[in-house]
Amino acid sequence: MQLEDYIKAGKIATEVRELVRKRNCVGKTIYEICE
């Protein structure tokens, strides 16, 4: 992998983290959160 791929993956992970933070995930399974 090249450096650009790692940077892109980090940006995607940051976006997902922000989206999940805004949702109420208490008591839900990982599968339910990912739907």
C-alpha positions in Angstrom: 0.0 0.0 0.0 1.0 3.5 -0.6 0.9 6.4 1.8 -2.1 7.9 0.1 -4.1 4.7 0.8 -3.3 4.9 4.5 -4.4 8.6 4.6 -7.6 7.8 2.8 -8.4 5.0 5.2 -7.8 7.3 8.1 -10.2 9.9 6.7 -12.9 7.2 6.3 -12.3 5.9 9.8 -12.6 9.5 11.2 -15.9 10.0 9.3 -17.4 6.7 10.6 -16.3 7.5 14.2 -18.1 10.9 14.0 -21.2 9.3 12.6 -21.3 6.6 15.3 -20.7 9.2 18.0 -23.9 11.0 17.1 -26.1 7.9 17.3 -27.5 6.2 20.4 -25.7 2.9 20.3 -26.4 1.7 23.9 -27.7 -1.8 24.0 -27.3 -2.4 20.3 -25.2 -5.0 18.6 -22.4 -4.1 16.2 -24.6 -5.5 13.4 -27.5 -3.2 14.3 -25.2 -0.2 14.4 -23.7 -1.0 11.0 -27.1 -1.3 9.2 
